[in-house]
Amino acid sequence: MRTVQVTLPATDAAFLRRQSRNMGWKIITVRPPRTQQPKVKMTEAEFRAKLELSSAQAKQGKTIRMHEDESSEQFINRLLCM
C-alpha cells in the first residue's frame, strides 16, 4: 500500500473522505502528539481585570452599538478605526 501524507483544511479533508469511498482510497486523520503547553497571552488575573473593566464600562453606558443600516464588516471596520 502506498502512503501519501498531506495537510489539508478540514473542509477539503471531508470532501476527500466522501470521494475516497468511490475511488478505493483510505484516508486517515493523523494528529501530532500534544507535547507543548498552550501559549498563554495573559494571566488569569489580567483576564479577570479586563472582564471587570468591561463590565464596569458597560454599566456606565460606555458601549458602541451597531447601526441598523450597517453591515458586520462595516461595524468591525468602524471599531478598528477608533
PDB file with one MODEL, atoms N, CA, C and O in Angstrom:
MODEL        1
ATOM      1  N   MET A   1       0.847  -1.178   0.000  1.00  0.00           N
ATOM      2  CA  MET A   1       0.000   0.000   0.000  1.00  0.00           C
ATOM      3  C   MET A   1       0.888   1.236   0.000  1.00  0.00           C
ATOM      4  O   MET A   1       1.847   1.312   0.768  1.00  0.00           O
ATOM      5  N   ARG A   2       0.584   2.175  -0.832  1.00  0.00           N
ATOM      6  CA  ARG A   2       1.337   3.421  -0.932  1.00  0.00           C
ATOM      7  C   ARG A   2       0.719   4.449   0.002  1.00  0.00           C
ATOM      8  O   ARG A   2      -0.504   4.577   0.062  1.00  0.00           O
ATOM      9  N   THR A   3       1.557   5.186   0.735  1.00  0.00           N
ATOM     10  CA  THR A   3       1.078   6.185   1.686  1.00  0.00           C
ATOM     11  C   THR A   3       1.551   7.565   1.264  1.00  0.00           C
ATOM     12  O   THR A   3       2.721   7.761   0.936  1.00  0.00           O
ATOM     13  N   VAL A   4       0.632   8.512   1.276  1.00  0.00           N
ATOM     14  CA  VAL A   4       0.948   9.906   0.997  1.00  0.00           C
ATOM     15  C   VAL A   4       0.384  10.724   2.145  1.00  0.00           C
ATOM     16  O   VAL A   4      -0.796  10.606   2.476  1.00  0.00           O
ATOM     17  N   GLN A   5       1.224  11.555   2.753  1.00  0.00           N
ATOM     18  CA  GLN A   5       0.765  12.382   3.859  1.00  0.00           C
ATOM     19  C   GLN A   5       0.589  13.809   3.372  1.00  0.00           C
ATOM     20  O   GLN A   5       1.506  14.398   2.799  1.00  0.00           O
ATOM     21  N   VAL A   6      -0.598  14.361   3.605  1.00  0.00           N
ATOM     22  CA  VAL A   6      -0.943  15.704   3.155  1.00  0.00           C
ATOM     23  C   VAL A   6      -1.648  16.420   4.284  1.00  0.00           C
ATOM     24  O   VAL A   6      -2.432  15.816   5.016  1.00  0.00           O
ATOM     25  N   THR A   7      -1.376  17.696   4.429  1.00  0.00           N
ATOM     26  CA  THR A   7      -2.079  18.517   5.407  1.00  0.00           C
ATOM     27  C   THR A   7      -3.127  19.325   4.664  1.00  0.00           C
ATOM     28  O   THR A   7      -2.812  20.051   3.722  1.00  0.00           O
ATOM     29  N   LEU A   8      -4.379  19.194   5.093  1.00  0.00           N
ATOM     30  CA  LEU A   8      -5.493  19.857   4.423  1.00  0.00           C
ATOM     31  C   LEU A   8      -6.389  20.563   5.422  1.00  0.00           C
ATOM     32  O   LEU A   8      -6.464  20.168   6.585  1.00  0.00           O
ATOM     33  N   PRO A   9      -7.079  21.623   4.964  1.00  0.00           N
ATOM     34  CA  PRO A   9      -8.131  22.198   5.807  1.00  0.00           C
ATOM     35  C   PRO A   9      -9.232  21.159   6.019  1.00  0.00           C
ATOM     36  O   PRO A   9      -9.403  20.259   5.196  1.00  0.00           O
ATOM     37  N   ALA A  10      -9.966  21.278   7.102  1.00  0.00           N
ATOM     38  CA  ALA A  10     -10.993  20.291   7.455  1.00  0.00           C
ATOM     39  C   ALA A  10     -12.029  20.123   6.348  1.00  0.00           C
ATOM     40  O   ALA A  10     -12.483  19.006   6.101  1.00  0.00           O
ATOM     41  N   THR A  11     -12.412  21.209   5.677  1.00  0.00           N
ATOM     42  CA  THR A  11     -13.441  21.102   4.633  1.00  0.00           C
ATOM     43  C   THR A  11     -12.934  20.279   3.464  1.00  0.00           C
ATOM     44  O   THR A  11     -13.693  19.492   2.898  1.00  0.00           O
ATOM     45  N   ASP A  12     -11.659  20.438   3.080  1.00  0.00           N
ATOM     46  CA  ASP A  12     -11.096  19.653   1.990  1.00  0.00           C
ATOM     47  C   ASP A  12     -10.969  18.188   2.387  1.00  0.00           C
ATOM     48  O   ASP A  12     -11.227  17.294   1.582  1.00  0.00           O
ATOM     49  N   ALA A  13     -10.571  17.948   3.633  1.00  0.00           N
ATOM     50  CA  ALA A  13     -10.427  16.571   4.104  1.00  0.00           C
ATOM     51  C   ALA A  13     -11.772  15.857   4.088  1.00  0.00           C
ATOM     52  O   ALA A  13     -11.844  14.688   3.709  1.00  0.00           O
ATOM     53  N   ALA A  14     -12.836  16.542   4.494  1.00  0.00           N
ATOM     54  CA  ALA A  14     -14.171  15.931   4.481  1.00  0.00           C
ATOM     55  C   ALA A  14     -14.580  15.597   3.053  1.00  0.00           C
ATOM     56  O   ALA A  14     -15.156  14.537   2.810  1.00  0.00           O
ATOM     57  N   PHE A  15     -14.293  16.476   2.115  1.00  0.00           N
ATOM     58  CA  PHE A  15     -14.615  16.236   0.705  1.00  0.00           C
ATOM     59  C   PHE A  15     -13.854  15.003   0.200  1.00  0.00           C
ATOM     60  O   PHE A  15     -14.429  14.140  -0.463  1.00  0.00           O
ATOM     61  N   LEU A  16     -12.567  14.931   0.518  1.00  0.00           N
ATOM     62  CA  LEU A  16     -11.778  13.790   0.061  1.00  0.00           C
ATOM     63  C   LEU A  16     -12.250  12.481   0.685  1.00  0.00           C
ATOM     64  O   LEU A  16     -12.231  11.439   0.031  1.00  0.00           O
ATOM     65  N   ARG A  17     -12.675  12.530   1.949  1.00  0.00           N
ATOM     66  CA  ARG A  17     -13.197  11.311   2.580  1.00  0.00           C
ATOM     67  C   ARG A  17     -14.418  10.794   1.832  1.00  0.00           C
ATOM     68  O   ARG A  17     -14.557   9.593   1.603  1.00  0.00           O
ATOM     69  N   ARG A  18     -15.312  11.726   1.449  1.00  0.00           N
ATOM     70  CA  ARG A  18     -16.510  11.306   0.699  1.00  0.00           C
ATOM     71  C   ARG A  18     -16.110  10.725  -0.656  1.00  0.00           C
ATOM     72  O   ARG A  18     -16.674   9.719  -1.086  1.00  0.00           O
ATOM     73  N   GLN A  19     -15.156  11.340  -1.321  1.00  0.00           N
ATOM     74  CA  GLN A  19     -14.733  10.873  -2.634  1.00  0.00           C
ATOM     75  C   GLN A  19     -13.985   9.538  -2.543  1.00  0.00           C
ATOM     76  O   GLN A  19     -14.061   8.712  -3.453  1.00  0.00           O
ATOM     77  N   SER A  20     -13.269   9.340  -1.446  1.00  0.00           N
ATOM     78  CA  SER A  20     -12.431   8.146  -1.330  1.00  0.00           C
ATOM     79  C   SER A  20     -13.252   6.864  -1.299  1.00  0.00           C
ATOM     80  O   SER A  20     -12.761   5.802  -1.681  1.00  0.00           O
ATOM     81  N   ARG A  21     -14.490   6.957  -0.849  1.00  0.00           N
ATOM     82  CA  ARG A  21     -15.337   5.755  -0.808  1.00  0.00           C
ATOM     83  C   ARG A  21     -15.533   5.173  -2.201  1.00  0.00           C
ATOM     84  O   ARG A  21     -15.590   3.954  -2.363  1.00  0.00           O
ATOM     85  N   ASN A  22     -15.635   6.034  -3.204  1.00  0.00           N
ATOM     86  CA  ASN A  22     -15.866   5.592  -4.570  1.00  0.00           C
ATOM     87  C   ASN A  22     -14.571   5.268  -5.308  1.00  0.00           C
ATOM     88  O   ASN A  22     -14.596   4.565  -6.318  1.00  0.00           O
ATOM     89  N   MET A  23     -13.448   5.770  -4.820  1.00  0.00           N
ATOM     90  CA  MET A  23     -12.185   5.638  -5.543  1.00  0.00           C
ATOM     91  C   MET A  23     -11.275   4.541  -4.988  1.00  0.00           C
ATOM     92  O   MET A  23     -10.232   4.256  -5.578  1.00  0.00           O
ATOM     93  N   GLY A  24     -11.649   3.922  -3.868  1.00  0.00           N
ATOM     94  CA  GLY A  24     -10.819   2.871  -3.305  1.00  0.00           C
ATOM     95  C   GLY A  24      -9.660   3.389  -2.458  1.00  0.00           C
ATOM     96  O   GLY A  24      -8.719   2.644  -2.181  1.00  0.00           O
ATOM     97  N   TRP A  25      -9.713   4.641  -2.046  1.00  0.00           N
ATOM     98  CA  TRP A  25      -8.677   5.190  -1.184  1.00  0.00           C
ATOM     99  C   TRP A  25      -9.066   4.978   0.264  1.00  0.00           C
ATOM    100  O   TRP A  25     -10.229   4.730   0.583  1.00  0.00           O
ATOM    101  N   LYS A  26      -8.088   5.079   1.124  1.00  0.00           N
ATOM    102  CA  LYS A  26      -8.365   5.084   2.553  1.00  0.00           C
ATOM    103  C   LYS A  26      -7.696   6.324   3.134  1.00  0.00           C
ATOM    104  O   LYS A  26      -6.480   6.492   3.034  1.00  0.00           O
ATOM    105  N   ILE A  27      -8.498   7.184   3.736  1.00  0.00           N
ATOM    106  CA  ILE A  27      -7.968   8.416   4.329  1.00  0.00           C
ATOM    107  C   ILE A  27      -8.047   8.295   5.841  1.00  0.00           C
ATOM    108  O   ILE A  27      -9.092   7.970   6.404  1.00  0.00           O
ATOM    109  N   ILE A  28      -6.925   8.562   6.479  1.00  0.00           N
ATOM    110  CA  ILE A  28      -6.887   8.524   7.937  1.00  0.00           C
ATOM    111  C   ILE A  28      -6.444   9.889   8.442  1.00  0.00           C
ATOM    112  O   ILE A  28      -5.708  10.597   7.755  1.00  0.00           O
ATOM    113  N   THR A  29      -6.880  10.256   9.620  1.00  0.00           N
ATOM    114  CA  THR A  29      -6.508  11.525  10.238  1.00  0.00           C
ATOM    115  C   THR A  29      -5.317  11.272  11.151  1.00  0.00           C
ATOM    116  O   THR A  29      -5.350  10.389  12.008  1.00  0.00           O
ATOM    117  N   VAL A  30      -4.277  12.054  10.955  1.00  0.00           N
ATOM    118  CA  VAL A  30      -3.079  11.951  11.783  1.00  0.00           C
ATOM    119  C   VAL A  30      -2.946  13.250  12.550  1.00  0.00           C
ATOM    120  O   VAL A  30      -2.890  14.329  11.961  1.00  0.00           O
ATOM    121  N   ARG A  31      -2.895  13.141  13.841  1.00  0.00           N
ATOM    122  CA  ARG A  31      -2.735  14.326  14.690  1.00  0.00           C
ATOM    123  C   ARG A  31      -1.393  14.236  15.401  1.00  0.00           C
ATOM    124  O   ARG A  31      -1.033  13.173  15.906  1.00  0.00           O
ATOM    125  N   PRO A  32      -0.651  15.336  15.447  1.00  0.00           N
ATOM    126  CA  PRO A  32       0.626  15.299  16.169  1.00  0.00           C
ATOM    127  C   PRO A  32       0.387  15.160  17.667  1.00  0.00           C
ATOM    128  O   PRO A  32      -0.645  15.603  18.170  1.00  0.00           O
ATOM    129  N   PRO A  33       1.319  14.555  18.378  1.00  0.00           N
ATOM    130  CA  PRO A  33       1.149  14.441  19.828  1.00  0.00           C
ATOM    131  C   PRO A  33       1.149  15.816  20.472  1.00  0.00           C
ATOM    132  O   PRO A  33       1.868  16.715  20.036  1.00  0.00           O
ATOM    133  N   ARG A  34       0.351  15.973  21.495  1.00  0.00           N
ATOM    134  CA  ARG A  34       0.243  17.264  22.173  1.00  0.00           C
ATOM    135  C   ARG A  34       1.283  17.325  23.284  1.00  0.00           C
ATOM    136  O   ARG A  34       1.025  16.953  24.428  1.00  0.00           O
ATOM    137  N   THR A  35       2.446  17.798  22.919  1.00  0.00           N
ATOM    138  CA  THR A  35       3.536  17.857  23.892  1.00  0.00           C
ATOM    139  C   THR A  35       3.766  19.272  24.395  1.00  0.00           C
ATOM    140  O   THR A  35       4.316  19.459  25.480  1.00  0.00           O
ATOM    141  N   GLN A  36       3.354  20.266  23.627  1.00  0.00           N
ATOM    142  CA  GLN A  36       3.581  21.645  24.036  1.00  0.00           C
ATOM    143  C   GLN A  36       2.412  22.167  24.859  1.00  0.00           C
ATOM    144  O   GLN A  36       1.253  21.820  24.631  1.00  0.00           O
ATOM    145  N   GLN A  37       2.751  23.000  25.811  1.00  0.00           N
ATOM    146  CA  GLN A  37       1.725  23.689  26.580  1.00  0.00           C
ATOM    147  C   GLN A  37       1.141  24.791  25.704  1.00  0.00           C
ATOM    148  O   GLN A  37       1.869  25.387  24.910  1.00  0.00           O
ATOM    149  N   PRO A  38      -0.150  25.075  25.826  1.00  0.00           N
ATOM    150  CA  PRO A  38      -0.717  26.168  25.042  1.00  0.00           C
ATOM    151  C   PRO A  38      -0.068  27.501  25.413  1.00  0.00           C
ATOM    152  O   PRO A  38       0.302  27.724  26.566  1.00  0.00           O
ATOM    153  N   LYS A  39       0.063  28.380  24.420  1.00  0.00           N
ATOM    154  CA  LYS A  39       0.669  29.683  24.663  1.00  0.00           C
ATOM    155  C   LYS A  39      -0.331  30.572  25.387  1.00  0.00           C
ATOM    156  O   LYS A  39      -1.449  30.774  24.915  1.00  0.00           O
ATOM    157  N   VAL A  40       0.072  31.094  26.518  1.00  0.00           N
ATOM    158  CA  VAL A  40      -0.790  31.946  27.330  1.00  0.00           C
ATOM    159  C   VAL A  40      -0.489  33.392  26.986  1.00  0.00           C
ATOM    160  O   VAL A  40       0.652  33.842  27.097  1.00  0.00           O
ATOM    161  N   LYS A  41      -1.516  34.118  26.569  1.00  0.00           N
ATOM    162  CA  LYS A  41      -1.330  35.511  26.180  1.00  0.00           C
ATOM    163  C   LYS A  41      -1.460  36.453  27.368  1.00  0.00           C
ATOM    164  O   LYS A  41      -0.882  37.540  27.362  1.00  0.00           O
ATOM    165  N   MET A  42      -2.214  36.050  28.389  1.00  0.00           N
ATOM    166  CA  MET A  42      -2.349  36.874  29.588  1.00  0.00           C
ATOM    167  C   MET A  42      -2.621  35.948  30.773  1.00  0.00           C
ATOM    168  O   MET A  42      -3.111  34.829  30.620  1.00  0.00           O
ATOM    169  N   THR A  43      -2.291  36.444  31.932  1.00  0.00           N
ATOM    170  CA  THR A  43      -2.520  35.647  33.134  1.00  0.00           C
ATOM    171  C   THR A  43      -4.009  35.669  33.482  1.00  0.00           C
ATOM    172  O   THR A  43      -4.774  36.469  32.944  1.00  0.00           O
ATOM    173  N   GLU A  44      -4.396  34.794  34.375  1.00  0.00           N
ATOM    174  CA  GLU A  44      -5.795  34.750  34.804  1.00  0.00           C
ATOM    175  C   GLU A  44      -6.186  36.054  35.495  1.00  0.00           C
ATOM    176  O   GLU A  44      -7.303  36.542  35.323  1.00  0.00           O
ATOM    177  N   ALA A  45      -5.268  36.612  36.272  1.00  0.00           N
ATOM    178  CA  ALA A  45      -5.550  37.881  36.965  1.00  0.00           C
ATOM    179  C   ALA A  45      -5.776  39.010  35.951  1.00  0.00           C
ATOM    180  O   ALA A  45      -6.686  39.823  36.115  1.00  0.00           O
ATOM    181  N   GLU A  46      -4.950  39.055  34.909  1.00  0.00           N
ATOM    182  CA  GLU A  46      -5.127  40.082  33.869  1.00  0.00           C
ATOM    183  C   GLU A  46      -6.464  39.894  33.142  1.00  0.00           C
ATOM    184  O   GLU A  46      -7.165  40.862  32.848  1.00  0.00           O
ATOM    185  N   PHE A  47      -6.799  38.642  32.861  1.00  0.00           N
ATOM    186  CA  PHE A  47      -8.060  38.336  32.185  1.00  0.00           C
ATOM    187  C   PHE A  47      -9.255  38.795  33.022  1.00  0.00           C
ATOM    188  O   PHE A  47     -10.173  39.435  32.511  1.00  0.00           O
ATOM    189  N   ARG A  48      -9.231  38.459  34.315  1.00  0.00           N
ATOM    190  CA  ARG A  48     -10.327  38.859  35.202  1.00  0.00           C
ATOM    191  C   ARG A  48     -10.417  40.385  35.336  1.00  0.00           C
ATOM    192  O   ARG A  48     -11.515  40.935  35.418  1.00  0.00           O
ATOM    193  N   ALA A  49      -9.273  41.067  35.358  1.00  0.00           N
ATOM    194  CA  ALA A  49      -9.258  42.526  35.441  1.00  0.00           C
ATOM    195  C   ALA A  49      -9.898  43.132  34.190  1.00  0.00           C
ATOM    196  O   ALA A  49     -10.651  44.102  34.285  1.00  0.00           O
ATOM    197  N   LYS A  50      -9.603  42.566  33.024  1.00  0.00           N
ATOM    198  CA  LYS A  50     -10.208  43.063  31.782  1.00  0.00           C
ATOM    199  C   LYS A  50     -11.714  42.826  31.776  1.00  0.00           C
ATOM    200  O   LYS A  50     -12.473  43.671  31.300  1.00  0.00           O
ATOM    201  N   LEU A  51     -12.150  41.682  32.301  1.00  0.00           N
ATOM    202  CA  LEU A  51     -13.589  41.408  32.391  1.00  0.00           C
ATOM    203  C   LEU A  51     -14.283  42.412  33.304  1.00  0.00           C
ATOM    204  O   LEU A  51     -15.350  42.931  32.975  1.00  0.00           O
ATOM    205  N   GLU A  52     -13.669  42.679  34.450  1.00  0.00           N
ATOM    206  CA  GLU A  52     -14.244  43.650  35.394  1.00  0.00           C
ATOM    207  C   GLU A  52     -14.324  45.036  34.771  1.00  0.00           C
ATOM    208  O   GLU A  52     -15.337  45.720  34.916  1.00  0.00           O
ATOM    209  N   LEU A  53     -13.268  45.460  34.079  1.00  0.00           N
ATOM    210  CA  LEU A  53     -13.255  46.765  33.426  1.00  0.00           C
ATOM    211  C   LEU A  53     -14.346  46.846  32.357  1.00  0.00           C
ATOM    212  O   LEU A  53     -15.056  47.848  32.269  1.00  0.00           O
ATOM    213  N   SER A  54     -14.480  45.798  31.551  1.00  0.00           N
ATOM    214  CA  SER A  54     -15.516  45.779  30.509  1.00  0.00           C
ATOM    215  C   SER A  54     -16.912  45.844  31.116  1.00  0.00           C
ATOM    216  O   SER A  54     -17.785  46.551  30.612  1.00  0.00           O
ATOM    217  N   SER A  55     -17.111  45.112  32.186  1.00  0.00           N
ATOM    218  CA  SER A  55     -18.407  45.115  32.860  1.00  0.00           C
ATOM    219  C   SER A  55     -18.731  46.502  33.416  1.00  0.00           C
ATOM    220  O   SER A  55     -19.858  46.979  33.288  1.00  0.00           O
ATOM    221  N   ALA A  56     -17.746  47.141  34.026  1.00  0.00           N
ATOM    222  CA  ALA A  56     -17.951  48.479  34.581  1.00  0.00           C
ATOM    223  C   ALA A  56     -18.257  49.491  33.472  1.00  0.00           C
ATOM    224  O   ALA A  56     -19.128  50.346  33.631  1.00  0.00           O
ATOM    225  N   GLN A  57     -17.537  49.390  32.351  1.00  0.00           N
ATOM    226  CA  GLN A  57     -17.786  50.305  31.237  1.00  0.00           C
ATOM    227  C   GLN A  57     -19.187  50.108  30.665  1.00  0.00           C
ATOM    228  O   GLN A  57     -19.855  51.081  30.313  1.00  0.00           O
ATOM    229  N   ALA A  58     -19.630  48.878  30.570  1.00  0.00           N
ATOM    230  CA  ALA A  58     -20.972  48.604  30.051  1.00  0.00           C
ATOM    231  C   ALA A  58     -22.035  49.178  30.989  1.00  0.00           C
ATOM    232  O   ALA A  58     -23.032  49.734  30.529  1.00  0.00           O
ATOM    233  N   LYS A  59     -21.827  49.047  32.292  1.00  0.00           N
ATOM    234  CA  LYS A  59     -22.781  49.595  33.263  1.00  0.00           C
ATOM    235  C   LYS A  59     -22.830  51.119  33.203  1.00  0.00           C
ATOM    236  O   LYS A  59     -23.865  51.720  33.491  1.00  0.00           O
ATOM    237  N   GLN A  60     -21.717  51.741  32.831  1.00  0.00           N
ATOM    238  CA  GLN A  60     -21.659  53.207  32.708  1.00  0.00           C
ATOM    239  C   GLN A  60     -22.181  53.681  31.353  1.00  0.00           C
ATOM    240  O   GLN A  60     -22.229  54.884  31.096  1.00  0.00           O
ATOM    241  N   GLY A  61     -22.565  52.762  30.498  1.00  0.00           N
ATOM    242  CA  GLY A  61     -23.077  53.130  29.184  1.00  0.00           C
ATOM    243  C   GLY A  61     -22.001  53.395  28.155  1.00  0.00           C
ATOM    244  O   GLY A  61     -22.292  53.932  27.087  1.00  0.00           O
ATOM    245  N   LYS A  62     -20.773  53.037  28.447  1.00  0.00           N
ATOM    246  CA  LYS A  62     -19.673  53.246  27.512  1.00  0.00           C
ATOM    247  C   LYS A  62     -19.599  52.053  26.547  1.00  0.00           C
ATOM    248  O   LYS A  62     -18.678  51.238  26.603  1.00  0.00           O
ATOM    249  N   THR A  63     -20.582  51.984  25.682  1.00  0.00           N
ATOM    250  CA  THR A  63     -20.643  50.893  24.714  1.00  0.00           C
ATOM    251  C   THR A  63     -20.716  51.464  23.309  1.00  0.00           C
ATOM    252  O   THR A  63     -21.006  52.646  23.120  1.00  0.00           O
ATOM    253  N   ILE A  64     -20.455  50.634  22.346  1.00  0.00           N
ATOM    254  CA  ILE A  64     -20.562  51.024  20.946  1.00  0.00           C
ATOM    255  C   ILE A  64     -21.592  50.109  20.304  1.00  0.00           C
ATOM    256  O   ILE A  64     -21.460  48.885  20.334  1.00  0.00           O
ATOM    257  N   ARG A  65     -22.601  50.705  19.733  1.00  0.00           N
ATOM    258  CA  ARG A  65     -23.676  49.919  19.129  1.00  0.00           C
ATOM    259  C   ARG A  65     -23.550  49.913  17.614  1.00  0.00           C
ATOM    260  O   ARG A  65     -23.056  50.856  16.996  1.00  0.00           O
ATOM    261  N   MET A  66     -24.012  48.826  17.051  1.00  0.00           N
ATOM    262  CA  MET A  66     -24.027  48.691  15.602  1.00  0.00           C
ATOM    263  C   MET A  66     -25.261  49.416  15.066  1.00  0.00           C
ATOM    264  O   MET A  66     -26.362  49.243  15.589  1.00  0.00           O
ATOM    265  N   HIS A  67     -25.077  50.226  14.024  1.00  0.00           N
ATOM    266  CA  HIS A  67     -26.199  50.931  13.410  1.00  0.00           C
ATOM    267  C   HIS A  67     -27.075  49.944  12.644  1.00  0.00           C
ATOM    268  O   HIS A  67     -26.586  48.923  12.159  1.00  0.00           O
ATOM    269  N   GLU A  68     -28.360  50.243  12.534  1.00  0.00           N
ATOM    270  CA  GLU A  68     -29.297  49.338  11.864  1.00  0.00           C
ATOM    271  C   GLU A  68     -28.945  49.104  10.397  1.00  0.00           C
ATOM    272  O   GLU A  68     -29.127  48.001   9.881  1.00  0.00           O
ATOM    273  N   ASP A  69     -28.441  50.142   9.727  1.00  0.00           N
ATOM    274  CA  ASP A  69     -28.131  50.020   8.301  1.00  0.00           C
ATOM    275  C   ASP A  69     -26.672  49.617   8.050  1.00  0.00           C
ATOM    276  O   ASP A  69     -26.190  49.712   6.921  1.00  0.00           O
ATOM    277  N   GLU A  70     -25.982  49.173   9.083  1.00  0.00           N
ATOM    278  CA  GLU A  70     -24.556  48.875   8.996  1.00  0.00           C
ATOM    279  C   GLU A  70     -24.332  47.361   8.921  1.00  0.00           C
ATOM    280  O   GLU A  70     -24.954  46.600   9.662  1.00  0.00           O
ATOM    281  N   SER A  71     -23.452  46.936   8.033  1.00  0.00           N
ATOM    282  CA  SER A  71     -23.125  45.509   7.956  1.00  0.00           C
ATOM    283  C   SER A  71     -22.121  45.166   9.062  1.00  0.00           C
ATOM    284  O   SER A  71     -21.521  46.057   9.663  1.00  0.00           O
ATOM    285  N   SER A  72     -21.950  43.896   9.318  1.00  0.00           N
ATOM    286  CA  SER A  72     -20.994  43.464  10.343  1.00  0.00           C
ATOM    287  C   SER A  72     -19.589  43.924   9.983  1.00  0.00           C
ATOM    288  O   SER A  72     -18.830  44.361  10.849  1.00  0.00           O
ATOM    289  N   GLU A  73     -19.249  43.825   8.710  1.00  0.00           N
ATOM    290  CA  GLU A  73     -17.919  44.242   8.267  1.00  0.00           C
ATOM    291  C   GLU A  73     -17.707  45.738   8.477  1.00  0.00           C
ATOM    292  O   GLU A  73     -16.641  46.159   8.927  1.00  0.00           O
ATOM    293  N   GLN A  74     -18.721  46.540   8.152  1.00  0.00           N
ATOM    294  CA  GLN A  74     -18.614  47.987   8.364  1.00  0.00           C
ATOM    295  C   GLN A  74     -18.476  48.306   9.850  1.00  0.00           C
ATOM    296  O   GLN A  74     -17.705  49.189  10.226  1.00  0.00           O
ATOM    297  N   PHE A  75     -19.213  47.596  10.691  1.00  0.00           N
ATOM    298  CA  PHE A  75     -19.151  47.815  12.139  1.00  0.00           C
ATOM    299  C   PHE A  75     -17.747  47.501  12.668  1.00  0.00           C
ATOM    300  O   PHE A  75     -17.188  48.267  13.453  1.00  0.00           O
ATOM    301  N   ILE A  76     -17.189  46.381  12.237  1.00  0.00           N
ATOM    302  CA  ILE A  76     -15.848  46.000  12.690  1.00  0.00           C
ATOM    303  C   ILE A  76     -14.820  47.020  12.212  1.00  0.00           C
ATOM    304  O   ILE A  76     -13.924  47.403  12.963  1.00  0.00           O
ATOM    305  N   ASN A  77     -14.951  47.458  10.958  1.00  0.00           N
ATOM    306  CA  ASN A  77     -14.022  48.479  10.443  1.00  0.00           C
ATOM    307  C   ASN A  77     -14.132  49.766  11.256  1.00  0.00           C
ATOM    308  O   ASN A  77     -13.121  50.409  11.540  1.00  0.00           O
ATOM    309  N   ARG A  78     -15.348  50.141  11.629  1.00  0.00           N
ATOM    310  CA  ARG A  78     -15.544  51.348  12.438  1.00  0.00           C
ATOM    311  C   ARG A  78     -14.882  51.180  13.805  1.00  0.00           C
ATOM    312  O   ARG A  78     -14.273  52.120  14.316  1.00  0.00           O
ATOM    313  N   LEU A  79     -14.995  50.002  14.395  1.00  0.00           N
ATOM    314  CA  LEU A  79     -14.375  49.757  15.695  1.00  0.00           C
ATOM    315  C   LEU A  79     -12.858  49.839  15.598  1.00  0.00           C
ATOM    316  O   LEU A  79     -12.202  50.402  16.474  1.00  0.00           O
ATOM    317  N   LEU A  80     -12.309  49.281  14.538  1.00  0.00           N
ATOM    318  CA  LEU A  80     -10.859  49.261  14.389  1.00  0.00           C
ATOM    319  C   LEU A  80     -10.278  50.641  14.123  1.00  0.00           C
ATOM    320  O   LEU A  80      -9.106  50.884  14.410  1.00  0.00           O
ATOM    321  N   CYS A  81     -11.077  51.539  13.582  1.00  0.00           N
ATOM    322  CA  CYS A  81     -10.592  52.891  13.255  1.00  0.00           C
ATOM    323  C   CYS A  81     -10.704  53.846  14.439  1.00  0.00           C
ATOM    324  O   CYS A  81     -10.239  54.981  14.346  1.00  0.00           O
ATOM    325  N   MET A  82     -11.296  53.430  15.527  1.00  0.00           N
ATOM    326  CA  MET A  82     -11.471  54.333  16.671  1.00  0.00           C
ATOM    327  C   MET A  82     -10.186  54.491  17.429  1.00  0.00           C
ATOM    328  O   MET A  82     -10.142  55.215  18.424  1.00  0.00           O
TER     329      MET A  82
ENDMDL
END
